Amino acid sequence: MRRGSLAILGAFTLALTSGVAASSADATTQIIVTPTHTQGWSTNDTNADGSVTFVSDPTAPGSPHNGALQLTTAATVAAKAQYVHATSTPLANVTELSYWTKQVVASFPAGDPAYQLIAFLNGGTGGFTTLVFEPYQNPLQGPVVNNVWQPWDVDSGLFWSTRTVTCSNGTIVGTPGGPATYTLSQINSTCPNALVAAFGVNIGSNNPGWTVRADLVDFNGTIYNFEPDTKPGCRGATGQGQFFDNGRKGDMGFTHTCRNGQDDPDEDSFASSDRGDGSDFHSSSVSSVVIDDSAGTITMTGIGSSTGGLPVTFVLVALPTTAATPGWVSMTFGDGFVTAGDLVSGAISIEQ
């Protein structure tokens, strides 16, 4: 079964200088991706007969789990649908890849979205190809089951290459559509200078009439959780106060700003004078804010640092204060510190 390769070489040549490098696999970070906040994802090789949408699906994995990414192809063999994110990461440094899929409708019984690594196997802009992991070509991980969310351990699986590339230690033979015969270790050994320019999910050509879903796409410890916009427009949110976690006192304050009907990420912030371990923290940038109305939470992700410390990622989850409850906050940092507790002072509010 032939999968479409990324044809626009120039687009990913530019991505090498403008893409965001993946974070280390030492610490897992979740980034919420929505139609409003795509977080660097794009429908680069999707054509007129393919579509990429965000759909409601309460059975999706992760938290929040209101929905997922959906890829669809029309009843034509030329239809393609793809969602990708630029990076600039040596293949030798890629150690953690995974995703979840759900087959809704497929003309092929084991049809599912593929996980792709768009790569230059000779480094720089040399040896362009796409390395493709397909669930059905990795039977040791189990069969594809219709209408069921399934996780796939991509970095331990087999890939096929869309093109034949000769590297310093041998040749990677292109077998468009498979069979998948190469492990990441084998590709690294053959092509020690290989560079990943982008990663993503895909339905290639010759797969008409598909509707499939993907979620929790993991690239080197950064997990992308695809969620639909839960309400039109935007809403602000604020929180401040102290909390206790197993006898440790901490504090926090955050602001999410909506101005003139639009989110204003430059005004979003999160800070703590004492996280609960004696360290302070101040955000330098906020990458995503998601208000989950079904769970009643606000989730803010980004990066920041303690005074004199190295930058680390953060995930803040908060429940608003009500007449019956004091409000609750959870803070997870990229340096491994995690804390959570009910507010003992202050309040958390979300605009309705």
Secondary structure, 3 states (H helix, E strand, C coil): CCCCCCCCHHHHHHHHHHCCCCCCCCCCEEEEECCCCCCCEECCCCCCCEEEEEEECCCCCCCCCCEEEEEEECCCCCCCEEEEEEEEEEHHHCCCEEEEEEEEECCCCCCCCEEEEEEECCCCCCCEEEEEECHHHCHHHCCCCECCCEEEEHHHCCEEECCCEEECCEEECECCCCCCCECHHHHHHHCCCCEEEEEEEEECCCCCCCEEEEEEEEECCEEEEECCCCCCCCCCEEEEEEEEECCEEEEEEEEECEECCEECHHHCEEEECCCCCCCCEEEEEEEEEEEECCCCEEEEEEEEECCCCCCEEEEEEEECCCCCCCCEEEEEECCCCEEEEEECCCEEEECC
